[in-house]
């Protein structure tokens, strides 16, 4: 909650993992102290050299620029809807909410009021479900005893939905198109630990039930579900920050099962998890992008020194991935083409009408990549970074990326 001291908050490894590598950690956070560190991965190298295109500034978000902290000025999401980007921003740690969201028109290069002021310190991502947008409340600003949730324009206008006793809501998803899920953590109250918590509604959001929970024996409720993803009629989620290593949880529409030992994605931002072409694609820090097809997990975009920060699926048949090293795209989630290097401060990506747009950290700036026509790029024109992939079978009936 926005009123709690910083010591009670989970710390965003997604930010620190990239910031530390360039010696800039001001306003950014470290990895969760209670989480076990994975074994160091085998270093992966690639000879791919990405082309470099010039970029130009197309806008500076007035809402992000007005934030009181430097981190609050970071453009964390560029999500296209009806020809305009919804600009996610805010400061998870600096308590700079509520968060007023504007739209950005890439044609006129103007910002406009969206009608959304979300009671959260930060909007990390927007999710589109049945053609409507949902903005999870990463760190709600409200009372420590009140229900929390998400913002949505599902009714035609933006509304704030206070639906469950959550401490944080990191992702919103749907298993079958008619239900809704929100995942994050439950409130810490006297005598109980909050822990990772997943809530589900099967009546259009009118009522919600706690359907999954993970806590640690020795920790004080700092466990989180950072993402939820539906694939082939099953919902997958896995808690982070659980000392005993929480299993991958699988819901088939009726009952739950687990996949012991599976640790698919150690990302702590839902914007780096997407479902595309029958696979769940997600960031595994230090390893790269992994793809899960319901049976096996494949490392499809190996990491050298940069982690994937953000995905975008603009509807042109491709998925795009942004790292500090550059932009990549794939038509199948398996083979990836390097498109361009990016400026140092690139932090989020949005693609529209064949043009790449980049939201920057710390300065409220939106850029576009000049001289790169995505329609003219072919896989034969550049080297794919996933020329060799590693595949390992998952244990159990299903898994999301061992």
SULKA-V402189 format. One record per residue. PHI is phi in degrees with one decimal (999 if undefined). D_LAST is the distance of its C-alpha to the last C-alpha in Angstrom with 1 decimal. Layout:
<<PHI/D_LAST> <PHI/D_LAST>>
//
This chain:
<<999/32.0> <-65.1/34.2> <-90.2/36.8> <-85.4/34.6> <-66.5/34.8> <-61.2/32.1> <-64.2/31.1> <-91.7/29.6> <-90.5/27.3> <-69.6/23.7> <-99.8/23.7> <-82.7/21.9> <-63.9/19.7> <-61.3/19.4> <-80.1/23.1> <-66.4/23.4> <-60.8/20.8> <-92.8/23.0> <-69.1/26.3> <-61.1/26.3> <-66.6/25.9> <-113.5/29.2> <71.4/30.9> <-129.4/31.3> <-122.1/30.1> <-61.3/33.1> <77.5/32.2> <-109.9/28.4> <-118.0/26.2> <-98.9/24.1> <-69.8/20.6> <-56.8/20.7> <-65.4/22.6> <-86.8/21.1> <-81.0/17.4> <-71.1/16.0> <-81.6/15.3> <-69.5/12.2> <-61.5/13.2> <-57.0/15.0> <-74.0/13.2> <-67.0/15.3> <-57.4/17.7> <-117.2/17.7> <-120.2/21.1> <-140.7/22.6> <-92.5/26.3> <-63.9/26.3> <-114.5/29.1> <-81.2/29.3> <-68.9/32.7> <-117.7/34.3> <-113.1/36.2> <-68.6/38.5> <-126.7/37.6> <-137.5/40.1> <-74.8/40.2> <-112.3/40.6> <-177.5/40.6> <-128.5/40.3> <-66.1/39.2> <-65.7/42.0> <-68.9/39.9> <-67.3/37.3> <-63.5/40.2> <-78.7/41.9> <-62.2/39.2> <-78.4/40.5> <-113.5/37.7> <-63.7/36.4> <-62.2/32.8> <-65.3/34.0> <-86.0/35.3> <-74.5/31.8> <-83.1/31.1> <-95.9/27.6> <-155.2/27.5> <-124.6/29.6> <-116.2/29.2> <-80.5/31.7> <-152.6/33.6> <54.7/37.0> <81.8/37.6> <-133.0/36.9> <-85.8/34.1> <-86.3/33.4> <-103.0/33.0> <-85.1/30.7> <-159.7/31.6> <128.7/32.4> <-134.0/31.7> <-60.1/29.2> <-94.9/30.7> <-88.9/34.3> <53.5/35.2> <-108.3/36.9> <-81.4/36.6> <-68.2/37.4> <-112.5/36.0> <-91.3/38.3> <-105.9/36.7> <-111.1/38.5> <-106.2/37.9> <-124.7/38.4> <-92.6/40.2> <-69.8/39.3> <-80.0/42.5> <-89.7/45.0> <58.1/42.9> <-125.6/43.8> <-100.2/42.2> <-144.8/43.1> <-65.1/42.7> <-95.8/40.0> <91.7/41.3> <-108.9/38.2> <-124.6/38.5> <-95.0/35.4> <-79.5/35.7> <-144.8/32.8> <-68.6/32.7> <-153.1/30.3> <-109.5/28.9> <-85.1/25.6> <-155.9/24.9> <-116.4/26.5> <-113.4/24.8> <-108.0/26.7> <-128.2/26.9> <52.7/29.6> <78.6/31.1> <-116.3/31.6> <-94.9/30.2> <-131.5/28.6> <-117.9/28.5> <-63.5/26.5> <-89.9/28.5> <-52.9/26.3> <-145.5/29.0> <-58.6/31.8> <-93.0/35.4> <-77.7/36.9> <-59.9/38.1> <-68.0/35.9> <-110.1/36.9> <-84.1/36.7> <-65.9/34.1> <-132.1/31.9> <-179.7/29.9> <-158.0/30.0> <-108.5/32.5> <-152.7/32.9> <-107.6/35.5> <-60.4/34.8> <-87.2/38.5> <107.0/39.8> <-131.9/40.3> <-71.5/38.0> <-133.5/37.8> <-101.8/36.0> <-107.5/34.4> <-96.2/34.5> <-119.2/32.6> <-150.1/30.8> <-76.7/31.1> <-95.2/28.2> <-88.3/28.2> <-137.4/25.9> <-125.9/24.6> <-99.3/21.9> <-153.4/21.1> <-127.3/22.9> <-149.4/21.6> <-139.3/22.8> <-81.5/21.4> <-128.3/24.4> <89.4/26.7> <-111.7/29.1> <-101.5/27.2> <-134.0/26.0> <-125.4/23.3> <-137.4/23.4> <-129.1/20.9> <172.0/21.4> <-145.3/23.2> <-86.6/26.3> <-69.5/29.5> <-86.9/30.4> <-124.4/33.7> <-57.8/36.0> <89.7/34.8> <-136.6/31.2> <-105.7/28.0> <-69.1/26.5> <74.7/22.8> <-64.9/20.1> <-142.8/21.7> <-123.6/21.3> <-118.8/24.5> <-134.9/25.4> <-122.7/28.7> <-115.5/29.9> <-126.7/33.4> <76.0/33.1> <92.5/32.4> <-70.1/35.5> <-135.7/33.7> <-133.4/30.3> <-126.3/28.6> <-74.2/26.0> <-114.7/23.2> <-154.8/20.4> <-154.3/20.7> <-134.7/18.9> <-133.8/21.1> <-108.7/21.3> <-69.9/24.0> <-107.9/25.3> <-94.7/24.5> <-110.2/26.9> <78.5/25.0> <-93.0/23.2> <-75.0/19.8> <-140.6/18.8> <-95.4/16.9> <-90.6/16.9> <-154.4/15.7> <-142.5/15.8> <-143.6/15.1> <-100.5/16.5> <-146.8/15.5> <52.5/17.5> <77.5/19.3> <-131.7/16.6> <-102.9/15.9> <-117.4/12.6> <-156.1/12.8> <-147.0/11.5> <-77.8/14.1> <-113.6/14.5> <82.5/17.2> <-95.1/16.9> <-57.0/18.1> <-86.9/16.6> <66.4/13.0> <-65.7/12.9> <-74.9/10.6> <-69.0/9.1> <-104.5/12.5> <-130.9/13.5> <-117.3/17.2> <-97.9/18.8> <103.3/22.2> <-127.6/23.6> <-140.0/21.4> <-102.4/18.2> <-139.3/15.5> <-129.6/12.5> <-121.4/9.2> <-58.5/9.8> <88.5/7.6> <-80.5/4.5> <-135.7/5.1> <-67.4/4.6> <-132.4/8.2> <-95.3/10.8> <-66.2/13.6> <-119.6/16.5> <-134.9/18.4> <-67.5/17.9> <-68.0/19.8> <-103.2/16.8> <-133.9/14.9> <-141.8/16.5> <-101.2/16.5> <-150.8/18.1> <51.3/19.2> <75.8/17.1> <-140.7/13.7> <-92.3/12.1> <-108.8/12.4> <-156.2/11.7> <-85.3/12.3> <-119.7/10.2> <-56.6/13.3> <85.5/14.2> <-113.4/11.8> <134.4/12.9> <-88.9/12.2> <-113.6/9.1> <-121.7/9.8> <-120.4/8.5> <-109.5/11.5> <100.9/11.1> <-127.5/10.1> <-136.2/7.9> <-116.5/6.1> <-128.4/8.8> <-79.9/10.1> <-106.2/13.3> <-135.9/15.4> <-60.8/15.2> <-91.6/16.5> <-99.3/19.7> <-127.2/21.3> <-118.6/20.7> <-94.1/17.9> <-71.9/18.0> <-93.7/20.1> <-153.7/20.9> <-112.8/20.5> <-143.5/23.4> <-121.5/23.9> <-82.0/27.7> <93.0/28.3> <-98.8/29.5> <96.0/26.8> <-126.5/24.5> <-113.7/21.8> <-112.9/22.7> <-127.2/20.8> <-113.0/22.7> <-126.6/22.2> <-66.5/25.0> <-86.2/25.2> <158.8/25.9> <-111.2/25.2> <-128.1/23.1> <-142.6/23.0> <-146.8/21.5> <-93.9/22.9> <-129.2/19.9> <83.6/16.9> <-109.5/16.3> <-100.3/19.4> <-123.0/20.7> <-113.2/24.3> <-76.9/25.4> <-101.8/28.3> <-165.6/29.8> <-72.9/29.7> <-134.4/30.3> <-60.9/32.5> <-54.9/31.4> <-92.4/31.3> <-60.7/29.3> <-135.9/26.9> <-146.0/26.5> <-135.2/27.0> <-142.2/28.9> <-117.9/30.1> <-149.3/33.3> <50.5/35.7> <78.8/34.2> <-120.3/34.4> <-93.2/31.7> <-114.0/32.4> <-126.1/30.9> <-91.4/31.2> <-104.5/31.9> <-88.2/31.2> <74.8/34.1> <-136.3/36.9> <64.0/36.5> <-97.1/36.8> <-116.5/35.7> <-118.4/36.0> <-125.0/35.9> <-87.7/35.2> <-94.2/38.5> <81.4/39.3> <-111.0/35.9> <-97.2/36.3> <-61.7/32.9> <-66.1/34.6> <-93.5/35.8> <-81.7/32.5> <-123.6/31.2> <-68.8/28.3> <-85.6/31.0> <-83.6/32.5> <-134.9/29.7> <-84.1/27.0> <-78.2/23.5> <-82.6/21.0> <-108.8/18.3> <-61.4/20.6> <-128.3/18.0> <-125.6/14.3> <-114.5/11.6> <-124.1/9.6> <-132.4/7.4> <-70.1/7.6> <-88.4/5.7> <-86.1/8.0> <85.5/10.7> <-73.2/12.5> <-157.8/10.1> <-161.3/6.8> <-106.9/6.5> <146.3/3.8> <-64.0/0.0>>
//
